[in-house]
Amino acid sequence: MTMIKFIKLNDNAIVPSYGTPFAAGADLYALLDEDIKIESGETVLIHTGIAMQIPDGYAGFVFARSGIATKRGLAPANKVGVIDSDYRGEIMVPIHNHSDKTQEIAVGERVAQMVIMPYAKAKFVETDILDDTVRATSGFGSTGTK
């Protein structure tokens, strides 16, 4: 298990937690003074009141929670947020309302989930030719629908 140091920037902040023993994503909680409404098509930046020290070689990837995304149309505006290991500021989640109705976020509600994952750094090397493959330059649906 990877250890993640964190600071509560606000006494009311809720520590990220896993919903089940085998959950990959830790829930991130809304730090609000009061419940807020998000109009259809609107994006609101939700504070968590938490700052983290993610180890080198890892990043925190912030994903939608399936329940509020599917049932209420609320999901991170940037689809997947990336928290780099050298970032020490507050974790915030830009929540977008994709539904056609005004939605509400409650104080302390779970608004997103964060998965801590290792990543590989790449060195980009310019070349005149790339190795050939069967697929070559075929993309966007080239492998079929079934």
HELIX and SHEET records of a PDB file:
HELIX    1   1 SER A   66  ARG A   72  1                                   7    
SHEET    1   A 4 LYS A   5  LYS A   8  0                                        
SHEET    2   A 4 THR A  43  GLN A  53 -1                                        
SHEET    3   A 4 GLU A  90  ASN A  97 -1                                        
SHEET    4   A 4 LEU A  74  PRO A  76 -1                                        
SHEET    1   B 5 SER A  17  TYR A  18  0                                        
SHEET    2   B 5 ALA A  26  TYR A  29 -1                                        
SHEET    3   B 5 ARG A 110  PRO A 118 -1                                        
SHEET    4   B 5 TYR A  58  PHE A  63 -1                                        
SHEET    5   B 5 GLY A  81  ILE A  83 -1                                        
SHEET    1   C 2 ILE A  36  ILE A  38  0                                        
SHEET    2   C 2 GLN A 103  ILE A 105 -1                                        
END                                                                             
